[in-house]
Amino acid sequence: MPLELIFTVSAVITAIGVIVGGIVAIYRIAQTISKSIGLDTKGRTISERLDRVEHQLWENGGSSLADRVNTIEEHAIKTSTELEIIKNFLIPAQTSTIQPARKTRAKKAS
């Protein structure tokens, strides 16, 4: 009888240890997930941070990333147009002013 009691007590203690260990592991995982999804160092939630990112993706009158990209594109088009005008002004289109170095040979009549 005392041997069975010792085995029973040790089995109960082991089961309690396994249960407590599982609860601690689940708590640690929950804390890790909470830290990654929860508040950042400035106290903002993930939805607030995503709102800031989304705000940059759509045109809103000059302060978003899309507005800045559009402005750069407009400047690039303007610059390339001005460069084309200057190139055409400084290097006028030359027609057939270049003469061939050799004259073509005519076939001798036999």
C-alpha positions, 0 to 999 in steps of 0.5 A, a space after each residue: 500500500 505505501 508503494 502505491 501511495 508513493 506512485 500515486 503522489 508522484 504521478 499527481 505531482 508530475 501531472 501538476 508540473 506538466 499542467 503548470 509548465 504548459 500554462 507558463 508556455 502558453 502565457 509566454 507565447 501570448 505575451 510575445 504575440 501581444 508585444 508584436 501586435 500590441 503597442 509600440 514604443 510610442 504607444 500606437 496600436 498596429 491599426 494606427 500604424 497601418 493607417 499612417 502607411 495607408 495615408 501615404 499610398 493615396 493622393 491627398 493634396 501634396 503630402 503623400 508619397 503618391 503625390 511626391 512621385 507624381 510631382 517627380 514624374 511631372 518634373 521629369 517630363 518637363 525636363 525631357 521636353 526642354 532637353 528635346 527642344 534645346 537639342 533640336 535648336 542646337 543640332 538642326 536636322 540635317 538632310 542629305 548634305 553628306 556626300 558619299 565618299 565614292 561614286 557608284 560604278 556603272 556597269 560597262 556595256 559590252 
